[in-house]
């Protein structure tokens, strides 16, 4: 039995570089730090 992946597409009015930078460098502002699949907690 396999589970289909969840796919989500979002369009923004920004260049790919700027959108990627905002998504990755400011992740702590919108993603809960205790919501992870990592084995160790984040050091940030």
Buried (B, 14 or more C-beta within 10 A) or exposed (E): EEEEEEEEEEEEEEEEEEBEEBBEEEEEEEEEEEEEEEEEEEEE
